[in-house]
Amino acid sequence: EKTNYSNAVEWQTQNIDAQEFKAWAQLDTCAVVDVREIYETPTIVAKKLFRMPMSTKTGATSWEELQNFEKILVLCQSGKRSVQAIEQLKKHIPEYKLFNLKGGVQHIDFNDEN
């Protein structure tokens, strides 16, 4: 019998801050999806990093590759494109827990190791 997801409670996107990002980026269970263009800096370091630039229809990552993670964290430079990307992701994988890096990578202090 097919599962009916139409009655499921839709996951509300949650924002996380830079400190949470640094911790989550080291987890095997968290996919970090960077929707910035390839040339944008700074370069993000994460254990499970996927590049999906907004300018490409599919990006280097397919939706299927993200389905094995407990959490999917989407980020961009300022936090605006990532919100758009999350709306697109919800159409493909509505049951997954999607998180946004509030304010984008511009709010991460990469020199601060705490």
N, C-alpha and C positions, 0 to 999 in steps of 0.2 A: 504494500500500500504506500502511495506517495505521501510524503509529509506536506502538509499545507502550512506555508509560512505566512499566508495572508493575515492571519490573526496574531502573528508574533509581534511583540513589542519592538518597534524599530530602535536600534541602538542610537543613542544621541552622541554626536561627536563630542569628545572631551578635549580640552586644551591641557597641555602639559608645559612646564617651564623648562628653562635651560638646564637647571640642575637635574631634574628628572630625565631629561634627554641624555645627559652624560651617563647616567646609570643604565638606562634602557638600551643605549647603543652597544653595551657590552653583553647583552643577553642573546642567547641562541633562540629564544622564543619570541623575539620582537623583530619584525621586518621594518627597516628604516627606508622609506621611499622618498628619494630626493627628486622633486619635480622641476628643479631649476635646469636651465640650459647647461650643457656640458662645460662651457667656458666660464661659468660663474664661480666665483670664489667666495669664501674659503672652501677648500676641499673637506668633505665630511668623512670622518673615520667612524665606521660602525661595523660590528661583527657580521651583520646580515644586511648589507646595503644594496639597494636596487635603484638604478637610475631610470626615471620615467619623465623625461622633459615634456613639458606641456605643449611644446610646438610640434611634437610628433603624435601621430594618432595612437600608436600602441606603445612606443618607447622600446627600450631594450628588454623590458620585463613584461611578461604576460600576467593577466589576472590570476591565472592558475598557479603561478609560482608563489603567490602570496597566501594561498589558502591553507598552508600548513603551519601558520604562525598564530600564536595566541593573541598577539597585538600587532597592529599595523600603524606605524607612526609616519605621518606624511609631513614633509617640511619643504620650505622654499626660503627665499631671501627675507621676506617681510611677513609671511603668514597669510597673504592674500591668495596666491595661486594654490597653496596647499588646501585651502578651504574649497576652492573650485574643484580640485582634483578629488577630494573626499566625496563631493557630491557625485562625481562621475563613478568613483569606486563603489558607492552605495548602490548604484544601478546594477553593477555586475556581481557584487558580493555583499548584499544588504545585511546579512546575518553576522558579519564580522565586526569586531571592535576596532574602530578607526579613531586615531588620535591625531591632533594637530599640534605642532610646535608653536606655541603662542609667540607672536612677534617675529618668528622666523630665525634663521641662523645669525642674523645681524645682532641678535641679543645674547649670543653665546660668547663668553670670554674664553677663548681657547688657551690663553696664557695662565688661567686660573685652574689649578689641578684639583680643587675641592669640588 
